[in-house]
Each structure stands twice: as C-alpha cells, then as structure tokens.
C-alpha cells in the first residue's frame, strides 16, 4: 500500500510539471501539442509490444472514444495557450474552476441530483478567479483561455467516466490520443494559414522538453497512476489530485520567479481558490465517509 501511495504522488507531481514544461517549450501551443501527441502515442505502442494491453474495439465505440479525444486536445491547446498568454501560476489557479463545471455537468450526463454545496464551492472559486482577472492587468486573454480549458477538462472527465466502465484504460487513452492527433493533423493547414511563420521543427532544447513532457509527464505518469489504482481507491486518487496545481505553482515560483510579477490582489484571489479546494476536498471526504457508513448499516 505504501508503494501505491508513493506511485500516486509521483504521478501527480509529474502532472504538476506539465505547466512548467509548457512555458519552457518555445513552440506555439499547436505545434507543442502535436509533437506531444505523436511521441506519447509511439511510447504507448512500444509499451503495448510488451504488455498487450491495447485492445481492438468495435468501430462505433472507437469513433466515440476518438471524439472524446478531440475534447482532450482542445483542453491541451487552451491550457498551453493560457500559459503562453499569462503564466503558469495564474493558469493553474484558474483550472480550479474544473470543480464548478463538473458539479454542473456530471448530474446532467449521469442523471444525478445536483449537489448545490459543490456548486457553491465552485462559485466561490470563480469569485477568486474574477479577483485575479481584475488585478492582473494584461493577462485577461490567458485567464479566459484557462477557464475554457477547465470547462473542457471537466467535460472530458465526465464523458470519460462513462467510457472506462466498459473498456480498459490503456485502450481508451490510446484511441483518445490517436483520435485527437488525427483531428489536429487534419486542421493543421487552417492553423498554418493564419500562422505561416510558425516554427514547425523543434530545436535541441525543445526536443528535450517535449520528450520529457511526453514520456515522463504523460506515458510514465499515466502508467504508474494505473498501478497505484490497483491498490488505492479512485476516490483517494481524485482527492489527491488537488495537489497537482499546488505542485505546479511551487515549481513556477522556484523556476521562473513568477511571484515577482503578481499583484497583491492575486494572493487574495488565490487564497479564496485554495480555501475552496480544501473545503471541497473535506466535503467530499465527509460525503464518502457517510456513504460507506450507510452501506455498512
């Protein structure tokens, strides 16, 4: 069990590093995501040669999963676009609105009753984001992209929850990323029409950062998180994922000294967001504990 917890936190730490790498990579978000996808898909295929985990699925289900993959890619594009238009710290703070969007969408997709307490937590986090939006002049476009990214992430999570019930995670991730890569490749000519001067071939440093992002922060993090899930509950994993933006912000402060470019009002808005994330985690834990107690009775 101890090994599983270590694996879980290593995976979360690696995911927290994605924002830092997004800023270190000087390519545009479109080119960055395209290379991240192709390298990740290749690494998954190499792993498949040894594990044989990727299964052939019916065409209808494959197309459905690929469609969800398009949402994943749009999430990545807006995420890295936000980082390049503001910074890592603000982008990660804005991603806390995922909880708000999830609290609205999950009941709609899964026909569950809306939990208004979770909605209130989400609205409080949105208020914190609005505070940051007002004080961080010049970062407005990046903040809007980050909120769109949070919405797409919540949508992806809700849709993915219905898919992984029927198929193994390795197959789902492979088809999602492959579908997303095909979609991005098909629309790339449109992007090049508006950005004809975009750099398409990474230099040495960009290749190194993209490789780390693909192999360590995507393939490795996904693999060890799956191994951890064989020993710990999905609820524990989801609760611990609240640490991801905290790791990312600490790394951004340490590497880029982003704290020097932040206004005082940012910390007030960020404190609101962090408090709501903590309260939401405690609320989820309490609800989970009540559910377990009810089952025992």
C-alpha positions as CSV (number, residue, x, y, z in Angstrom):
1,X,0.0,0.0,0.0
2,X,2.8,2.4,0.8
3,X,4.4,1.8,-2.6
4,X,1.0,2.7,-4.2
5,X,0.8,6.0,-2.4
6,X,4.3,6.9,-3.5
7,X,3.4,6.0,-7.1
8,X,0.3,8.1,-6.9
9,X,2.1,11.2,-5.6
10,X,5.0,10.8,-8.1
11,X,2.3,10.7,-10.9
12,X,0.6,13.8,-9.5
13,X,4.0,15.6,-9.2
14,X,4.8,14.8,-12.8
15,X,1.4,16.1,-14.0
16,X,2.2,19.3,-12.0
17,X,5.3,19.7,-14.1
18,X,3.3,20.0,-17.4
19,X,2.7,23.7,-16.9
20,X,6.4,24.4,-16.3
21,X,7.4,22.5,-19.4
22,X,4.7,24.3,-21.4
23,X,6.4,27.6,-20.6
24,X,9.9,26.2,-21.2
25,X,8.9,25.0,-24.7
26,X,9.1,28.0,-27.0
27,X,7.0,26.4,-29.8
28,X,3.4,27.5,-30.2
29,X,0.7,25.5,-28.3
30,X,-0.5,23.9,-31.6
31,X,3.0,22.6,-32.5
32,X,3.7,21.6,-28.9
33,X,0.6,19.5,-28.6
34,X,1.1,17.9,-32.0
35,X,4.6,16.6,-31.0
36,X,3.4,15.7,-27.5
37,X,0.7,13.5,-29.0
38,X,2.9,11.7,-31.6
39,X,5.6,10.9,-29.1
40,X,3.1,9.7,-26.5
41,X,1.3,7.5,-29.0
42,X,4.6,6.0,-30.1
43,X,5.6,5.3,-26.5
44,X,2.2,3.7,-25.8
45,X,2.7,1.4,-28.8
46,X,6.2,0.4,-27.5
47,X,4.7,-0.5,-24.1
48,X,1.9,-2.4,-25.9
49,X,4.6,-4.7,-27.5
50,X,5.4,-6.0,-24.0
51,X,2.0,-5.7,-22.2
52,X,-0.5,-6.3,-25.0
53,X,-3.0,-4.0,-23.1
54,X,-4.3,-2.1,-26.1
55,X,-7.4,-4.0,-27.5
56,X,-9.2,-3.7,-30.8
57,X,-12.6,-2.1,-30.2
58,X,-15.8,-2.0,-32.3
59,X,-15.8,0.8,-34.9
60,X,-18.7,2.7,-33.3
61,X,-17.1,2.7,-29.9
62,X,-13.7,3.6,-31.4
63,X,-15.2,6.7,-33.1
64,X,-16.9,7.7,-29.9
65,X,-13.7,7.4,-27.9
66,X,-11.8,9.3,-30.6
67,X,-14.4,12.1,-30.4
68,X,-13.7,12.4,-26.6
69,X,-10.0,12.6,-27.6
70,X,-10.8,15.7,-29.6
71,X,-12.0,17.4,-26.4
72,X,-8.8,16.4,-24.7
73,X,-6.7,18.0,-27.4
74,X,-8.8,21.2,-27.3
75,X,-8.2,21.2,-23.5
76,X,-4.4,20.9,-24.1
77,X,-4.4,23.7,-26.7
78,X,-6.3,26.1,-24.5
79,X,-4.2,25.1,-21.4
80,X,-0.8,25.8,-23.1
81,X,-2.3,28.8,-24.9
82,X,-3.2,30.2,-21.4
83,X,0.3,29.6,-20.1
84,X,1.8,31.4,-23.1
85,X,-0.6,34.4,-22.7
86,X,-0.3,34.8,-19.0
87,X,1.8,32.4,-16.8
88,X,1.8,29.0,-15.2
89,X,0.6,30.2,-11.7
90,X,-2.5,32.0,-12.9
91,X,-3.4,29.3,-15.4
92,X,-3.2,26.6,-12.7
93,X,-5.3,28.8,-10.3
94,X,-8.0,29.2,-13.0
95,X,-8.1,25.4,-13.5
96,X,-9.6,25.1,-10.1
97,X,-12.9,26.1,-11.8
98,X,-13.0,22.4,-13.0
99,X,-14.8,21.5,-9.8
100,X,-17.6,24.0,-10.6
101,X,-18.1,22.8,-14.2
102,X,-18.0,19.2,-13.0
103,X,-20.7,19.8,-10.3
104,X,-23.0,21.1,-13.1
105,X,-22.2,18.7,-15.9
106,X,-22.0,15.4,-14.0
107,X,-25.6,15.4,-12.9
108,X,-26.7,16.3,-16.4
109,X,-24.8,13.4,-18.0
110,X,-25.3,10.8,-15.3
111,X,-28.8,11.8,-14.3
112,X,-27.8,12.6,-10.7
113,X,-29.2,15.2,-8.4
114,X,-27.2,18.4,-8.4
115,X,-25.2,18.9,-5.2
116,X,-25.7,22.6,-4.5
117,X,-23.0,22.6,-1.9
118,X,-20.4,21.7,-4.5
119,X,-21.9,24.4,-6.8
120,X,-21.4,27.0,-4.1
121,X,-17.8,25.8,-3.6
122,X,-17.3,26.2,-7.4
123,X,-18.9,29.7,-7.5
124,X,-16.6,30.8,-4.7
125,X,-13.6,29.6,-6.7
126,X,-14.9,31.5,-9.7
127,X,-15.1,34.6,-7.5
128,X,-11.4,34.1,-6.7
129,X,-10.6,33.8,-10.4
130,X,-12.6,37.0,-11.1
131,X,-10.5,38.8,-8.4
132,X,-7.3,37.7,-10.2
133,X,-8.8,38.8,-13.6
134,X,-9.4,42.3,-12.2
135,X,-5.9,42.8,-10.7
136,X,-3.7,41.1,-13.2
137,X,-4.0,43.6,-16.0
138,X,-2.8,42.3,-19.4
139,X,-3.5,38.7,-18.5
140,X,-7.2,38.7,-19.4
141,X,-7.0,36.7,-22.6
142,X,-4.9,34.0,-20.9
143,X,-7.3,33.8,-18.0
144,X,-10.2,33.3,-20.4
145,X,-8.3,30.5,-22.2
146,X,-7.6,28.9,-18.8
147,X,-11.3,28.9,-17.9
148,X,-12.2,27.4,-21.3
149,X,-9.5,24.8,-20.6
150,X,-11.1,24.0,-17.2
151,X,-14.5,23.6,-18.9
152,X,-13.1,21.2,-21.5
153,X,-11.3,19.2,-18.8
154,X,-14.5,18.8,-16.8
155,X,-16.4,17.8,-19.9
156,X,-13.7,15.2,-20.8
157,X,-13.7,13.8,-17.3
158,X,-17.5,13.4,-17.2
159,X,-17.6,11.7,-20.6
160,X,-14.6,9.5,-19.9
161,X,-16.2,8.2,-16.7
162,X,-18.8,6.5,-18.8
163,X,-16.3,5.0,-21.2
164,X,-13.8,3.5,-18.8
165,X,-16.6,1.4,-17.3
166,X,-16.7,-0.7,-20.5
167,X,-13.1,-0.7,-21.7
168,X,-9.6,-0.9,-20.1
169,X,-7.9,2.4,-19.5
170,X,-4.9,1.7,-21.8
171,X,-7.1,1.2,-24.8
172,X,-9.2,4.3,-24.0
173,X,-6.1,6.5,-23.7
174,X,-4.5,5.2,-26.9
175,X,-7.7,5.7,-29.0
176,X,-8.4,9.1,-27.5
177,X,-4.9,10.4,-28.2
178,X,-4.8,8.9,-31.6
179,X,-8.2,10.4,-32.5
180,X,-7.0,13.8,-31.2
181,X,-3.8,13.6,-33.1
182,X,-5.7,12.8,-36.4
183,X,-8.0,15.7,-35.7
184,X,-5.2,18.1,-35.0
185,X,-3.3,17.0,-38.1
186,X,-6.4,17.5,-40.4
187,X,-6.9,21.0,-39.2
188,X,-3.3,22.0,-39.1
189,X,-3.4,23.6,-42.6
190,X,-6.0,26.0,-41.2
191,X,-3.6,26.9,-38.4
192,X,-0.7,27.4,-40.8
193,X,-2.9,29.7,-43.0
194,X,-3.2,32.1,-40.0
195,X,0.3,31.4,-38.7
196,X,2.5,30.9,-41.8
197,X,5.7,31.9,-39.9
198,X,5.2,29.3,-37.1
199,X,8.3,27.3,-36.3
200,X,7.5,23.6,-37.0
201,X,10.8,21.9,-36.3
202,X,11.9,21.9,-32.6
203,X,15.5,22.8,-31.8
204,X,17.5,20.6,-29.4
205,X,16.2,22.2,-26.2
206,X,12.6,22.0,-27.3
207,X,13.1,18.3,-28.3
208,X,14.4,17.6,-24.8
209,X,11.5,19.3,-23.1
210,X,8.8,17.8,-25.4
211,X,10.3,14.3,-24.8
212,X,10.2,14.8,-21.0
213,X,6.6,16.0,-21.3
214,X,5.6,13.1,-23.4
215,X,7.4,10.2,-21.8
216,X,7.6,11.3,-18.1
217,X,4.6,13.6,-17.6
218,X,2.2,11.6,-19.9
219,X,3.1,8.0,-20.5
220,X,5.0,7.3,-17.3
221,X,2.6,9.3,-15.1
222,X,-0.4,7.5,-16.6
223,X,1.2,4.1,-16.2
224,X,2.2,4.4,-12.6
225,X,-1.1,6.1,-11.7
226,X,-2.9,3.0,-13.1
227,X,-0.6,0.7,-11.0
228,X,-1.4,2.8,-7.9
229,X,-5.2,2.5,-8.6
230,X,-4.9,-1.3,-8.3
231,X,-4.1,-0.8,-4.6
232,X,-5.9,2.5,-3.7
233,X,-9.4,3.8,-4.5
234,X,-10.3,6.1,-7.3
235,X,-11.7,8.4,-4.6
236,X,-8.3,8.7,-2.9
237,X,-6.7,9.4,-6.3
238,X,-9.2,12.2,-7.2
239,X,-8.9,13.8,-3.8
240,X,-5.1,13.8,-4.0
241,X,-5.2,15.4,-7.5
242,X,-6.0,18.7,-5.7
243,X,-2.2,18.7,-5.0
244,X,-1.4,19.0,-8.8
245,X,-1.9,22.8,-9.1
246,X,-0.1,23.3,-5.8
247,X,3.0,21.4,-7.1
248,X,2.8,23.4,-10.3
249,X,2.6,26.8,-8.6
250,X,5.6,25.9,-6.3
251,X,7.6,24.8,-9.3
252,X,6.7,28.0,-11.2
253,X,7.7,30.2,-8.3
254,X,11.0,28.3,-7.9
255,X,12.0,28.1,-11.6
256,X,10.5,31.3,-13.1
257,X,10.1,33.5,-10.0
258,X,6.6,34.2,-11.2
259,X,5.7,35.6,-7.7
260,X,7.6,38.7,-8.6
261,X,5.1,39.6,-11.4
262,X,2.0,39.0,-9.3
263,X,-0.1,41.8,-7.8
264,X,-1.1,41.8,-4.1
265,X,-4.7,41.2,-5.1
266,X,-3.7,38.0,-6.8
267,X,-2.8,36.4,-3.5
268,X,-6.3,37.3,-2.1
269,X,-8.0,35.6,-5.1
270,X,-5.6,32.7,-4.9
271,X,-6.3,32.3,-1.2
272,X,-10.1,32.1,-1.9
273,X,-9.5,29.4,-4.5
274,X,-7.2,27.3,-2.3
275,X,-9.6,27.5,0.6
276,X,-12.5,26.4,-1.6
277,X,-10.4,23.5,-2.9
278,X,-9.6,22.4,0.7
279,X,-13.2,22.8,1.8
280,X,-14.4,20.9,-1.2
281,X,-11.9,18.1,-0.6
282,X,-13.1,17.9,3.1
283,X,-16.7,17.9,2.0
284,X,-16.1,15.1,-0.5
285,X,-14.3,13.1,2.2
286,X,-17.2,13.6,4.6
287,X,-19.8,12.6,2.0
288,X,-17.7,9.5,1.1
289,X,-17.5,8.5,4.8
290,X,-21.3,8.9,5.2
291,X,-21.9,6.7,2.1
292,X,-19.6,4.0,3.5
293,X,-21.3,4.1,6.9
294,X,-24.7,3.8,5.2
295,X,-23.6,0.8,3.3
296,X,-22.4,-0.9,6.5
297,X,-25.7,-0.3,8.2
